[in-house]
Amino acid sequence: QVQLVESGGGLVQAGGSLRLSCLASGRTPSIYAMAWFRQAPGKEREFVSTIGRSGFATTYADSVKGRFTITRDDAKNTLYLQMNSLKPEDTALYYCAAVRGDASGKFYYRAEDIAYWGQGTQVTVSS
């Protein structure tokens, strides 16, 4: 079992930045590929970014490419999402996720590929 706790969300003006963190605990968090998803009101949960177990392989949704950066610090059991040049359409509840071992190695993930979810942190971008 892995527990994931996100933090760092908040209210920011368009063009601003936020850094989300996800603290993992439990069963060897470093063995998992990790990902960020988000869900806006009335919409389905969508993939944002992923990082492999090595920390080198990363992919991003087209909507955030060039603006968001995913990193991980396994010594601190923490996943990060640096979000720059934020837009109102980035407003959503952001979830940290640990990818199922048998689903890892992909460029993009769906909700059914996830073994563990955090509770989410709200990001609101005002125009």
C-alpha positions as CSV (number, residue, x, y, z in Angstrom):
1,Q,0.0,0.0,0.0
2,V,1.2,3.5,-0.9
3,Q,-0.2,6.7,0.6
4,L,0.0,9.9,-1.5
5,V,-0.6,13.4,-0.1
6,E,-0.6,16.4,-2.4
7,S,0.1,20.0,-1.4
8,G,0.9,23.4,-3.0
9,G,-2.4,24.2,-4.7
10,G,-4.0,27.6,-4.5
11,L,-5.3,30.7,-6.3
12,V,-3.1,32.4,-8.8
13,Q,-3.5,34.9,-11.5
14,A,-3.1,33.9,-15.2
15,G,0.6,33.9,-16.1
16,G,1.6,33.0,-12.6
17,S,3.3,29.9,-11.2
18,L,2.7,27.2,-8.7
19,R,4.6,24.1,-7.6
20,L,2.7,21.1,-6.5
21,S,4.2,18.4,-4.2
22,C,3.2,14.9,-3.5
23,L,4.6,13.1,-0.5
24,A,4.6,9.3,-0.8
25,S,4.7,6.9,2.1
26,G,4.3,3.2,2.6
27,R,5.5,0.3,0.4
28,T,8.6,1.5,-1.4
29,P,7.3,4.4,-3.4
30,S,10.4,4.7,-5.5
31,I,9.5,1.5,-7.4
32,Y,6.6,3.1,-9.1
33,A,6.3,5.3,-12.1
34,M,4.4,8.4,-11.1
35,A,2.0,10.7,-12.7
36,W,-0.2,13.8,-12.3
37,F,-3.8,14.0,-13.4
38,R,-6.4,16.7,-13.1
39,Q,-10.1,17.0,-13.1
40,A,-12.0,20.2,-13.8
41,P,-15.7,20.6,-12.8
42,G,-18.0,18.7,-15.1
43,K,-15.1,17.0,-17.0
44,E,-13.4,13.7,-16.8
45,R,-10.1,13.2,-15.1
46,E,-7.3,13.7,-17.6
47,F,-3.6,12.9,-17.8
48,V,-1.2,15.7,-17.2
49,S,2.3,14.3,-17.0
50,T,4.3,11.2,-16.0
51,I,7.8,10.4,-14.9
52,G,9.5,7.0,-14.9
53,R,11.1,5.2,-12.0
54,S,14.6,6.5,-13.1
55,G,13.4,10.1,-13.1
56,F,14.6,10.6,-16.6
57,A,11.7,9.6,-18.8
58,T,9.0,12.2,-18.8
59,T,6.0,12.9,-21.0
60,Y,3.3,15.7,-20.9
61,A,-0.1,16.3,-22.3
62,D,0.0,18.6,-25.2
63,S,-2.0,21.2,-23.3
64,V,0.8,21.7,-20.7
65,K,3.9,20.9,-22.7
66,G,6.5,23.6,-22.4
67,R,4.8,25.1,-19.3
68,F,4.8,22.3,-16.7
69,T,7.8,20.2,-15.5
70,I,7.5,17.0,-13.5
71,T,10.4,15.8,-11.3
72,R,10.8,13.4,-8.4
73,D,13.2,13.2,-5.4
74,D,13.2,9.6,-4.2
75,A,15.4,10.5,-1.3
76,K,12.5,12.6,0.0
77,N,9.8,10.3,-1.4
78,T,8.4,13.4,-3.1
79,L,6.9,14.1,-6.6
80,Y,6.7,17.6,-7.9
81,L,4.9,19.5,-10.7
82,Q,6.2,22.9,-11.5
83,M,3.5,24.9,-13.3
84,N,4.4,28.1,-15.1
85,S,2.5,30.4,-17.4
86,L,-0.7,29.2,-15.9
87,K,-4.0,29.7,-17.8
88,P,-7.6,29.8,-16.5
89,E,-8.2,26.5,-18.3
90,D,-5.6,24.9,-16.0
91,T,-8.1,25.3,-13.1
92,A,-8.8,21.8,-11.7
93,L,-8.3,19.5,-8.9
94,Y,-4.8,18.0,-9.4
95,Y,-4.1,14.4,-8.4
96,C,-0.9,12.6,-7.7
97,A,-0.8,9.0,-8.9
98,A,1.3,5.9,-8.6
99,V,1.2,3.7,-11.8
100,R,0.5,0.0,-11.6
101,G,3.6,-2.1,-12.2
102,D,2.0,-4.0,-15.1
103,A,0.9,-0.8,-16.8
104,S,4.1,1.2,-16.6
105,G,6.4,2.1,-19.5
106,K,3.8,4.0,-21.5
107,F,4.0,7.6,-22.7
108,Y,0.5,8.4,-21.4
109,Y,-1.7,6.8,-18.8
110,R,-5.4,6.4,-18.2
111,A,-7.2,6.2,-14.8
112,E,-7.3,2.4,-15.0
113,D,-3.5,2.3,-15.2
114,I,-3.2,3.8,-11.7
115,A,-2.6,1.8,-8.5
116,Y,-2.8,4.6,-6.0
117,W,-4.3,8.1,-5.9
118,G,-3.8,11.1,-3.7
119,Q,-6.8,13.1,-2.4
120,G,-6.1,16.0,-4.8
121,T,-5.1,19.7,-4.4
122,Q,-7.1,22.5,-5.9
123,V,-5.5,24.9,-8.4
124,T,-7.5,27.9,-9.4
125,V,-6.2,30.3,-12.1
126,S,-8.0,33.7,-12.4
127,S,-8.1,35.7,-15.6
